[in-house]
Amino acid sequence: MGRAGLTLETRQVFARDQVVAQHGVWRAVDTGAVNGEANLASQFRVEDGRVVQFTRDDDLAIALKEAGLTDADEVRSGE
């Protein structure tokens, strides 16, 4: 992702890393200038300790619904 100039900051985690809410910043690789920013949600399906499916959504609510999760499934730091 570094080659694409993308940096992701994790904001929230749901149900043992099944959905991760992130803030993405895209920068020009040559100048470092910000090209864009967005809040994203990454959804992972893990089987036998391996990621077998990955999707990224522009909307956290959609990612949670697709994973069968709700806001109540957020994992707080230290849990």
A tleap script that builds the chain and sets N, CA, C and O, in Angstrom:
source leaprc.protein.ff14SB
mol = sequence {
  NMET GLY ARG ALA GLY LEU THR LEU GLU THR
  ARG GLN VAL PHE ALA ARG ASP GLN VAL VAL
  ALA GLN HIE GLY VAL TRP ARG ALA VAL ASP
  THR GLY ALA VAL ASN GLY GLU ALA ASN LEU
  ALA SER GLN PHE ARG VAL GLU ASP GLY ARG
  VAL VAL GLN PHE THR ARG ASP ASP ASP LEU
  ALA ILE ALA LEU LYS GLU ALA GLY LEU THR
  ASP ALA ASP GLU VAL ARG SER GLY CGLU
}
set mol.1.N position { 0.814 -1.179 0.000 }
set mol.1.CA position { 0.000 0.000 0.000 }
set mol.1.C position { 0.864 1.251 0.000 }
set mol.1.O position { 0.426 2.313 -0.442 }
set mol.2.N position { 2.076 1.128 0.489 }
set mol.2.CA position { 2.969 2.273 0.486 }
set mol.2.C position { 3.241 2.772 -0.921 }
set mol.2.O position { 3.379 3.976 -1.137 }
set mol.3.N position { 3.320 1.857 -1.881 }
set mol.3.CA position { 3.552 2.274 -3.270 }
set mol.3.C position { 2.378 3.055 -3.808 }
set mol.3.O position { 2.542 3.898 -4.691 }
set mol.4.N position { 1.184 2.785 -3.284 }
set mol.4.CA position { -0.007 3.514 -3.715 }
set mol.4.C position { -0.148 4.823 -2.958 }
set mol.4.O position { -1.038 5.622 -3.252 }
set mol.5.N position { 0.735 5.049 -1.973 }
set mol.5.CA position { 0.655 6.271 -1.186 }
set mol.5.C position { -0.461 6.243 -0.167 }
set mol.5.O position { -0.900 7.299 0.288 }
set mol.6.N position { -0.935 5.057 0.208 }
set mol.6.CA position { -2.058 4.926 1.137 }
set mol.6.C position { -1.569 4.584 2.538 }
set mol.6.O position { -0.772 3.665 2.726 }
set mol.7.N position { -2.059 5.338 3.514 }
set mol.7.CA position { -1.815 5.059 4.925 }
set mol.7.C position { -3.169 4.872 5.588 }
set mol.7.O position { -4.070 5.689 5.403 }
set mol.8.N position { -3.320 3.783 6.372 }
set mol.8.CA position { -4.578 3.499 7.052 }
set mol.8.C position { -4.377 3.564 8.555 }
set mol.8.O position { -3.422 3.001 9.091 }
set mol.9.N position { -5.284 4.257 9.228 }
set mol.9.CA position { -5.277 4.340 10.687 }
set mol.9.C position { -6.525 3.612 11.200 }
set mol.9.O position { -7.645 3.957 10.825 }
set mol.10.N position { -6.328 2.610 12.053 }
set mol.10.CA position { -7.457 1.876 12.613 }
set mol.10.C position { -8.178 2.748 13.624 }
set mol.10.O position { -7.556 3.341 14.505 }
set mol.11.N position { -9.500 2.821 13.489 }
set mol.11.CA position { -10.331 3.609 14.400 }
set mol.11.C position { -11.156 2.728 15.323 }
set mol.11.O position { -11.309 3.038 16.505 }
set mol.12.N position { -11.693 1.628 14.791 }
set mol.12.CA position { -12.526 0.715 15.572 }
set mol.12.C position { -12.315 -0.705 15.056 }
set mol.12.O position { -11.992 -0.916 13.887 }
set mol.13.N position { -12.505 -1.677 15.955 }
set mol.13.CA position { -12.405 -3.088 15.594 }
set mol.13.C position { -13.674 -3.776 16.088 }
set mol.13.O position { -14.148 -3.510 17.192 }
set mol.14.N position { -14.214 -4.660 15.259 }
set mol.14.CA position { -15.457 -5.352 15.590 }
set mol.14.C position { -15.248 -6.863 15.508 }
set mol.14.O position { -14.651 -7.368 14.557 }
set mol.15.N position { -15.746 -7.573 16.513 }
set mol.15.CA position { -15.799 -9.041 16.554 }
set mol.15.C position { -14.489 -9.697 16.150 }
set mol.15.O position { -14.388 -10.308 15.086 }
set mol.16.N position { -13.495 -9.564 17.006 }
set mol.16.CA position { -12.198 -10.223 16.805 }
set mol.16.C position { -11.609 -9.948 15.419 }
set mol.16.O position { -11.234 -10.878 14.705 }
set mol.17.N position { -11.532 -8.687 15.050 }
set mol.17.CA position { -10.911 -8.244 13.797 }
set mol.17.C position { -11.688 -8.615 12.537 }
set mol.17.O position { -11.131 -8.554 11.441 }
set mol.18.N position { -12.960 -8.998 12.664 }
set mol.18.CA position { -13.741 -9.352 11.484 }
set mol.18.C position { -14.030 -8.121 10.629 }
set mol.18.O position { -14.016 -8.198 9.400 }
set mol.19.N position { -14.293 -6.981 11.280 }
set mol.19.CA position { -14.472 -5.709 10.571 }
set mol.19.C position { -13.614 -4.667 11.275 }
set mol.19.O position { -13.623 -4.562 12.502 }
set mol.20.N position { -12.877 -3.899 10.484 }
set mol.20.CA position { -12.012 -2.857 11.022 }
set mol.20.C position { -12.393 -1.535 10.362 }
set mol.20.O position { -12.349 -1.411 9.138 }
set mol.21.N position { -12.769 -0.540 11.182 }
set mol.21.CA position { -13.052 0.799 10.670 }
set mol.21.C position { -11.724 1.553 10.611 }
set mol.21.O position { -10.951 1.548 11.569 }
set mol.22.N position { -11.473 2.199 9.475 }
set mol.22.CA position { -10.185 2.861 9.260 }
set mol.22.C position { -10.380 4.240 8.629 }
set mol.22.O position { -11.405 4.533 8.014 }
set mol.23.N position { -9.358 5.069 8.809 }
set mol.23.CA position { -9.294 6.348 8.097 }
set mol.23.C position { -8.108 6.246 7.151 }
set mol.23.O position { -6.983 5.985 7.577 }
set mol.24.N position { -8.369 6.455 5.860 }
set mol.24.CA position { -7.315 6.351 4.854 }
set mol.24.C position { -6.894 7.708 4.339 }
set mol.24.O position { -7.722 8.597 4.140 }
set mol.25.N position { -5.598 7.857 4.126 }
set mol.25.CA position { -5.044 9.072 3.529 }
set mol.25.C position { -4.175 8.645 2.350 }
set mol.25.O position { -3.249 7.850 2.509 }
set mol.26.N position { -4.478 9.174 1.169 }
set mol.26.CA position { -3.692 8.910 -0.025 }
set mol.26.C position { -2.777 10.098 -0.268 }
set mol.26.O position { -3.219 11.247 -0.270 }
set mol.27.N position { -1.502 9.810 -0.473 }
set mol.27.CA position { -0.514 10.856 -0.734 }
set mol.27.C position { 0.220 10.570 -2.039 }
set mol.27.O position { 0.420 9.416 -2.419 }
set mol.28.N position { 0.610 11.631 -2.708 }
set mol.28.CA position { 1.442 11.489 -3.900 }
set mol.28.C position { 2.778 10.915 -3.462 }
set mol.28.O position { 3.417 11.448 -2.554 }
set mol.29.N position { 3.203 9.840 -4.096 }
set mol.29.CA position { 4.428 9.165 -3.699 }
set mol.29.C position { 5.640 10.090 -3.864 }
set mol.29.O position { 6.551 10.063 -3.035 }
set mol.30.N position { 5.660 10.890 -4.905 }
set mol.30.CA position { 6.836 11.727 -5.176 }
set mol.30.C position { 6.905 12.988 -4.311 }
set mol.30.O position { 8.001 13.428 -3.961 }
set mol.31.N position { 5.747 13.583 -3.955 }
set mol.31.CA position { 5.771 14.847 -3.202 }
set mol.31.C position { 5.256 14.725 -1.774 }
set mol.31.O position { 5.555 15.568 -0.929 }
set mol.32.N position { 4.485 13.679 -1.506 }
set mol.32.CA position { 3.884 13.533 -0.181 }
set mol.32.C position { 2.621 14.360 -0.001 }
set mol.32.O position { 2.023 14.343 1.075 }
set mol.33.N position { 2.203 15.085 -1.036 }
set mol.33.CA position { 0.993 15.895 -0.952 }
set mol.33.C position { -0.235 14.993 -0.813 }
set mol.33.O position { -0.314 13.941 -1.447 }
set mol.34.N position { -1.179 15.405 0.010 }
set mol.34.CA position { -2.401 14.633 0.217 }
set mol.34.C position { -3.274 14.728 -1.031 }
set mol.34.O position { -3.616 15.818 -1.489 }
set mol.35.N position { -3.630 13.553 -1.572 }
set mol.35.CA position { -4.500 13.487 -2.749 }
set mol.35.C position { -5.952 13.239 -2.368 }
set mol.35.O position { -6.864 13.544 -3.136 }
set mol.36.N position { -6.164 12.686 -1.183 }
set mol.36.CA position { -7.522 12.394 -0.755 }
set mol.36.C position { -7.539 11.717 0.601 }
set mol.36.O position { -6.530 11.170 1.047 }
set mol.37.N position { -8.700 11.759 1.259 }
set mol.37.CA position { -8.916 11.120 2.553 }
set mol.37.C position { -10.300 10.518 2.562 }
set mol.37.O position { -11.208 11.033 1.909 }
set mol.38.N position { -10.475 9.412 3.307 }
set mol.38.CA position { -11.798 8.787 3.413 }
set mol.38.C position { -11.845 7.866 4.617 }
set mol.38.O position { -10.831 7.297 5.021 }
set mol.39.N position { -13.033 7.728 5.185 }
set mol.39.CA position { -13.267 6.711 6.196 }
set mol.39.C position { -13.694 5.443 5.474 }
set mol.39.O position { -14.543 5.482 4.584 }
set mol.40.N position { -13.103 4.322 5.860 }
set mol.40.CA position { -13.326 3.043 5.200 }
set mol.40.C position { -13.621 1.974 6.234 }
set mol.40.O position { -13.378 2.160 7.426 }
set mol.41.N position { -14.143 0.860 5.767 }
set mol.41.CA position { -14.319 -0.313 6.623 }
set mol.41.C position { -13.798 -1.519 5.860 }
set mol.41.O position { -14.218 -1.773 4.731 }
set mol.42.N position { -12.892 -2.259 6.467 }
set mol.42.CA position { -12.354 -3.465 5.861 }
set mol.42.C position { -12.955 -4.664 6.566 }
set mol.42.O position { -13.001 -4.717 7.795 }
set mol.43.N position { -13.414 -5.621 5.783 }
set mol.43.CA position { -14.045 -6.822 6.328 }
set mol.43.C position { -13.186 -8.022 5.958 }
set mol.43.O position { -12.783 -8.182 4.806 }
set mol.44.N position { -12.909 -8.869 6.959 }
set mol.44.CA position { -12.089 -10.050 6.769 }
set mol.44.C position { -12.895 -11.294 7.141 }
set mol.44.O position { -13.620 -11.287 8.136 }
set mol.45.N position { -12.776 -12.347 6.360 }
set mol.45.CA position { -13.306 -13.643 6.761 }
set mol.45.C position { -12.123 -14.572 6.920 }
set mol.45.O position { -11.346 -14.778 5.987 }
set mol.46.N position { -11.995 -15.130 8.114 }
set mol.46.CA position { -10.846 -15.974 8.450 }
set mol.46.C position { -11.328 -17.396 8.674 }
set mol.46.O position { -12.290 -17.630 9.407 }
set mol.47.N position { -10.658 -18.337 8.041 }
set mol.47.CA position { -10.920 -19.756 8.243 }
set mol.47.C position { -9.598 -20.459 8.487 }
set mol.47.O position { -8.634 -20.275 7.744 }
set mol.48.N position { -9.564 -21.261 9.530 }
set mol.48.CA position { -8.346 -22.007 9.880 }
set mol.48.C position { -7.126 -21.099 9.985 }
set mol.48.O position { -6.025 -21.468 9.576 }
set mol.49.N position { -7.339 -19.899 10.540 }
set mol.49.CA position { -6.232 -18.977 10.761 }
set mol.49.C position { -5.743 -18.251 9.524 }
set mol.49.O position { -4.702 -17.596 9.568 }
set mol.50.N position { -6.471 -18.351 8.420 }
set mol.50.CA position { -6.060 -17.689 7.178 }
set mol.50.C position { -7.180 -16.790 6.670 }
set mol.50.O position { -8.356 -17.145 6.752 }
set mol.51.N position { -6.813 -15.638 6.151 }
set mol.51.CA position { -7.801 -14.743 5.535 }
set mol.51.C position { -8.192 -15.361 4.193 }
set mol.51.O position { -7.355 -15.539 3.309 }
set mol.52.N position { -9.481 -15.685 4.058 }
set mol.52.CA position { -9.966 -16.293 2.821 }
set mol.52.C position { -10.821 -15.328 2.009 }
set mol.52.O position { -11.124 -15.589 0.845 }
set mol.53.N position { -11.210 -14.212 2.626 }
set mol.53.CA position { -11.976 -13.192 1.900 }
set mol.53.C position { -11.691 -11.836 2.516 }
set mol.53.O position { -11.589 -11.699 3.735 }
set mol.54.N position { -11.563 -10.838 1.656 }
set mol.54.CA position { -11.336 -9.462 2.099 }
set mol.54.C position { -12.182 -8.551 1.223 }
set mol.54.O position { -12.179 -8.667 -0.003 }
set mol.55.N position { -12.908 -7.641 1.868 }
set mol.55.CA position { -13.636 -6.610 1.123 }
set mol.55.C position { -13.452 -5.277 1.826 }
set mol.55.O position { -13.221 -5.226 3.034 }
set mol.56.N position { -13.555 -4.214 1.071 }
set mol.56.CA position { -13.476 -2.869 1.646 }
set mol.56.C position { -14.723 -2.114 1.227 }
set mol.56.O position { -15.122 -2.131 0.063 }
set mol.57.N position { -15.335 -1.447 2.209 }
set mol.57.CA position { -16.543 -0.662 1.963 }
set mol.57.C position { -16.290 0.789 2.333 }
set mol.57.O position { -15.437 1.092 3.167 }
set mol.58.N position { -17.040 1.681 1.703 }
set mol.58.CA position { -16.975 3.100 2.035 }
set mol.58.C position { -17.846 3.427 3.245 }
set mol.58.O position { -17.779 4.531 3.784 }
set mol.59.N position { -18.662 2.464 3.668 }
set mol.59.CA position { -19.637 2.705 4.725 }
set mol.59.C position { -19.529 1.608 5.783 }
set mol.59.O position { -19.727 0.430 5.485 }
set mol.60.N position { -19.216 1.997 7.018 }
set mol.60.CA position { -19.077 1.045 8.114 }
set mol.60.C position { -20.362 0.271 8.345 }
set mol.60.O position { -20.319 -0.937 8.576 }
set mol.61.N position { -21.503 0.940 8.286 }
set mol.61.CA position { -22.783 0.269 8.525 }
set mol.61.C position { -23.006 -0.868 7.536 }
set mol.61.O position { -23.522 -1.921 7.910 }
set mol.62.N position { -22.625 -0.667 6.286 }
set mol.62.CA position { -22.773 -1.716 5.267 }
set mol.62.C position { -21.855 -2.890 5.580 }
set mol.62.O position { -22.271 -4.046 5.503 }
set mol.63.N position { -20.607 -2.593 5.933 }
set mol.63.CA position { -19.649 -3.658 6.254 }
set mol.63.C position { -20.129 -4.475 7.451 }
set mol.63.O position { -20.031 -5.702 7.448 }
set mol.64.N position { -20.645 -3.796 8.470 }
set mol.64.CA position { -21.146 -4.509 9.646 }
set mol.64.C position { -22.337 -5.390 9.274 }
set mol.64.O position { -22.415 -6.542 9.702 }
set mol.65.N position { -23.261 -4.855 8.483 }
set mol.65.CA position { -24.438 -5.624 8.084 }
set mol.65.C position { -24.034 -6.855 7.279 }
set mol.65.O position { -24.557 -7.946 7.509 }
set mol.66.N position { -23.107 -6.687 6.336 }
set mol.66.CA position { -22.657 -7.808 5.510 }
set mol.66.C position { -21.980 -8.890 6.348 }
set mol.66.O position { -22.032 -10.071 6.005 }
set mol.67.N position { -21.347 -8.483 7.446 }
set mol.67.CA position { -20.670 -9.439 8.334 }
set mol.67.C position { -21.606 -9.996 9.399 }
set mol.67.O position { -21.215 -10.862 10.182 }
set mol.68.N position { -22.848 -9.499 9.429 }
set mol.68.CA position { -23.796 -9.941 10.440 }
set mol.68.C position { -23.487 -9.379 11.813 }
set mol.68.O position { -23.782 -10.010 12.828 }
set mol.69.N position { -22.891 -8.191 11.850 }
set mol.69.CA position { -22.490 -7.546 13.098 }
set mol.69.C position { -23.260 -6.248 13.310 }
set mol.69.O position { -23.912 -5.744 12.396 }
set mol.70.N position { -23.177 -5.713 14.531 }
set mol.70.CA position { -23.754 -4.406 14.854 }
set mol.70.C position { -22.726 -3.619 15.655 }
set mol.70.O position { -21.647 -4.123 15.966 }
set mol.71.N position { -23.071 -2.381 15.984 }
set mol.71.CA position { -22.182 -1.559 16.819 }
set mol.71.C position { -21.873 -2.233 18.148 }
set mol.71.O position { -20.816 -1.995 18.733 }
set mol.72.N position { -22.790 -3.075 18.630 }
set mol.72.CA position { -22.599 -3.777 19.907 }
set mol.72.C position { -21.447 -4.769 19.854 }
set mol.72.O position { -20.974 -5.215 20.899 }
set mol.73.N position { -20.981 -5.126 18.648 }
set mol.73.CA position { -19.880 -6.078 18.499 }
set mol.73.C position { -18.508 -5.405 18.495 }
set mol.73.O position { -17.497 -6.054 18.228 }
set mol.74.N position { -18.475 -4.103 18.790 }
set mol.74.CA position { -17.172 -3.422 18.826 }
set mol.74.C position { -16.338 -3.974 19.969 }
set mol.74.O position { -16.833 -4.177 21.078 }
set mol.75.N position { -15.057 -4.214 19.680 }
set mol.75.CA position { -14.109 -4.674 20.679 }
set mol.75.C position { -13.346 -3.451 21.172 }
set mol.75.O position { -12.635 -2.802 20.405 }
set mol.76.N position { -13.495 -3.148 22.426 }
set mol.76.CA position { -12.820 -1.990 23.029 }
set mol.76.C position { -11.389 -2.367 23.401 }
set mol.76.O position { -11.105 -3.533 23.672 }
set mol.77.N position { -10.504 -1.404 23.415 }
set mol.77.CA position { -9.113 -1.645 23.823 }
set mol.77.C position { -9.087 -2.323 25.184 }
set mol.77.O position { -9.795 -1.932 26.111 }
set mol.78.N position { -8.248 -3.355 25.277 }
set mol.78.CA position { -8.094 -4.042 26.546 }
set mol.78.C position { -9.079 -5.176 26.767 }
set mol.78.O position { -9.008 -5.863 27.786 }
set mol.79.N position { -10.002 -5.388 25.826 }
set mol.79.CA position { -10.969 -6.491 25.974 }
set mol.79.C position { -10.415 -7.754 25.378 }
set mol.79.O position { -11.077 -8.791 25.404 }
savepdb mol mol.pdb
quit
